[in-house]
Amino acid sequence: MKQLKSILLAMLMAGMASQAQAGLFDDDVARQQVADLTAKVGNLQQQNQQRLEQLEASNKRMLDLVRQLDAQKEELAKLRGANEVLQFNLEEATKRQKDLYVDLDARLQLLEQAKSAAKAEAKADTKTDEPMSEEDSFNHALALVQNKKHKDATAAWSRFVTDFPDSKKMAAAQYWMGMNYAFSKNYKSANIAFNNVIDNFPEDPKAPDALLGLASVAASSGDKKASRNYLINILERYPQSEAAAKAKKALAAPN
């Protein structure tokens, strides 16, 4: 009986030892699994950190690139603005130079006309019975206009038209007749003379000046609408003429 108890006790002790060893084995496996999982988590955290740092670096490069592009756009806008200013200044300088040449040429022409007119008037004042040439007759009448001898100028232009009906200066003669009438405030006769230029000599250099004369007469008569229409007509028909430049200034002037 004692021997059986001893055997049973020994078997019990052996089973307990076996269970203890099994428990220790299970704890080691669990610890290893925990260690492996911890290592994986650490690796994942490290990988995530690296990726985050790479993303931040990439974002920084992107932001730097965007800033560079913005700076280049701003610089380009400044350069374009400076270029437009330079282009405008160049165009203005060219225009002023052209206007200067035109003005100088006009002054020279007026000076030559004045000299010729003075000679013609001096010749006419000799009161000889010799008929004047076409050139002298024209310059004599023009001198009378410029010297504000409007009554004598009217008679001189009438003689010119009568004596030289086929003159190449007929458009200019009609224009100056119109100017002389306008200076005398004989606006009806001035309109007739100016319209003679427009209707009969539309391609003559004096045609746009005649339209300008019509605009001036209309304005002096208080007809601002008609005056404006004449100015617009100059721009439409003779855009490159000196009269067109004067028309632009007149249209831009405040009423």
Secondary structure, 3 states (H helix, E strand, C coil): CHHHHHHHHHHHHHHHHHHHHHHHHHHHHHHHHHHHHHHHHHHHHHHHHHHHHHHHHHHHHHHHHHHHHHHHHHHHHHHHHHHHHHHHHHHHHHHHHHHHHHHHHHHHHHHHHHHHHHHHHHHHHCCCCCCCCHHHHHHHHHHHHHCCCHHHHHHHHHHHHHHCCCCCCHHHHHHHHHHHHHHCCCHHHHHHHHHHHHHHCCCCCHHHHHHHHHHHHHHHCCCHHHHHHHHHHHHHHCCCCHHHHHHHHHHHCCC
